[in-house]
Amino acid sequence: MRTFLRTLLLTSAGLGLTLIPFTSAGATPGGNSEPVDAVGQFTVNSLCSFPVTIDAHVVGKQTTVATGQGAIVRTHLVETDIFSANGNTATGSYPFNIKVTVDENGNIVKASQTGIIVRIPLPTGGVFQVSGQADSLAAQTDYISVPTHGVTKGLDELCTYLGS
């Protein structure tokens, strides 16, 4: 899922789902756990030299814990994506984690994704995969194709396949 949408999702705007339903005052000391199940579609313009449409479905669990100075929200998700462009599609499913730190005013001050940030097997036999850790707030593009720490593989192959 693109960086900005994941961040919006975490701030309750993207996909119409509130992933941070509790301010620090509403989060219990032991933590609140909530199921997550959301779908969305968006277009990414910074991945390939042409627009790529991504249909995403995330399922998982979010836990919010009060810190006394805000809250920490940890979300474990399994995402299934369908990447499409120019009549071509590729589908992948992968687990990842999101950690968000919220200050006492409800502002997101840190947000990162870890694990397999995206994994899309290609019909050509290759795999587009981004894995490691990505700072969601520092991302300068609408899609993380290069993590802050980690590796990217198969991006050229993905774009070649989707562009054909």
C-alpha positions in Angstrom: 0.0 0.0 0.0 1.3 3.4 -0.7 3.0 5.4 2.0 0.6 8.2 2.2 -2.5 6.0 2.3 -1.0 3.9 5.1 -0.3 7.1 7.0 -3.8 8.4 6.3 -5.2 5.1 7.4 -3.4 5.5 10.7 -4.8 9.0 11.1 -8.4 7.8 10.4 -8.8 9.3 7.0 -7.8 6.6 4.5 -10.1 3.8 3.5 -12.8 5.2 5.8 -11.4 3.2 8.8 -10.3 4.7 12.2 -7.1 2.9 13.1 -6.4 5.3 16.0 -9.8 5.4 17.8 -8.3 6.4 21.1 -6.5 9.5 22.2 -4.0 9.0 25.0 -6.9 9.8 27.5 -9.0 7.0 25.9 -6.3 4.3 25.7 -6.3 2.0 28.7 -2.9 1.3 30.4 -3.0 -2.3 29.4 -3.9 -1.5 25.8 -6.9 -1.7 23.6 -7.0 -4.3 20.8 -9.3 -3.9 17.8 -9.6 -6.0 14.6 -8.8 -4.3 11.3 -10.4 -5.2 8.0 -10.3 -2.5 5.3 -10.2 -2.2 1.5 -9.2 0.7 -0.8 -8.1 1.6 -4.3 -5.6 4.2 -5.2 -3.3 5.2 -8.0 0.5 5.5 -7.5 2.4 7.9 -9.8 5.9 7.5 -8.4 6.4 3.7 -8.8 6.8 3.3 -12.5 6.9 5.8 -15.4 3.2 5.4 -15.7 0.3 5.3 -13.2 -0.2 2.0 -11.4 -3.6 1.3 -9.8 -3.5 -0.7 -6.5 -6.5 -2.5 -5.0 -5.6 -3.2 -1.4 -7.3 -5.3 1.3 -5.8 -5.3 4.8 -6.8 -7.6 7.7 -5.2 -7.7 11.2 -5.2 -6.3 14.7 -4.3 -3.0 16.2 -3.3 -2.4 19.8 -3.2 1.0 21.3 -1.4 1.6 24.6 -1.4 4.8 26.6 2.1 6.1 27.5 1.3 9.0 29.8 2.5 11.4 27.1 0.3 10.1 24.3 -0.1 6.6 22.9 1.7 3.9 20.9 -0.3 2.2 18.2 1.0 -1.2 17.0 -0.8 -2.8 14.0 -0.1 -6.2 12.6 -1.6 -6.7 9.1 -1.8 -9.0 6.2 -2.3 -7.1 3.0 -3.4 -8.4 -0.3 -2.7 -6.1 -3.3 -3.6 -6.2 -6.9 -1.3 -4.0 -9.0 -2.7 -3.1 -12.5 -1.7 -1.0 -15.4 -2.1 -1.2 -19.2 -4.3 -4.3 -18.9 -1.8 -6.3 -16.9 -2.2 -7.3 -13.2 -0.1 -8.9 -10.5 -1.3 -10.0 -7.1 0.5 -10.6 -3.8 -0.2 -11.1 -0.1 2.2 -10.3 2.7 2.4 -9.6 6.4 3.8 -6.4 7.9 3.7 -4.2 11.0 3.1 -0.5 11.5 4.1 1.4 14.7 2.8 4.9 15.3 3.6 7.2 18.2 0.9 9.8 19.0 1.5 12.8 21.3 -0.9 13.9 24.0 -2.7 16.1 21.5 -3.4 13.2 19.1 -0.6 14.3 16.6 1.4 11.5 14.9 5.0 12.1 15.8 6.6 8.9 14.5 5.3 6.3 12.0 7.2 3.3 10.6 6.4 0.1 8.7 8.5 -3.0 9.2 8.7 -6.4 7.7 7.7 -7.2 4.1 6.5 -3.7 3.1 5.2 -5.1 -0.3 5.6 -8.5 -2.1 4.1 -9.1 -5.5 5.0 -12.3 -7.4 5.1 -11.6 -11.1 3.7 -13.8 -13.9 7.2 -13.6 -15.5 8.6 -15.6 -12.6 10.2 -12.7 -10.7 9.1 -10.9 -7.5 8.7 -7.2 -6.7 9.6 -6.9 -3.0 10.4 -4.1 -0.5 11.4 -5.3 2.9 13.0 -3.9 6.0 11.9 -0.7 7.8 10.5 2.5 6.3 9.9 5.8 8.0 6.4 6.6 6.8 6.5 10.3 7.8 9.8 11.0 6.0 8.9 9.4 2.7 9.2 11.9 -0.2 7.1 9.9 -2.7 3.5 8.6 -2.7 4.8 5.0 -2.6 7.7 3.4 -0.6 9.7 1.5 -3.2 13.0 2.0 -1.3 12.9 1.4 2.5 14.9 3.5 5.0 16.7 0.3 6.0 16.4 -2.8 3.9 16.2 -3.9 0.3 14.2 -3.5 -2.9 14.2 -6.1 -5.6 12.3 -6.5 -8.9 11.0 -3.0 -9.4 12.3 -2.7 -13.0 10.8 -6.2 -13.7 7.4 -5.0 -12.2 7.3 -1.9 -14.3 8.4 -3.8 -17.5 5.6 -6.3 -16.9 2.9 -3.8 -16.1 4.0 -1.5 -19.0 3.9 -4.2 -21.6 
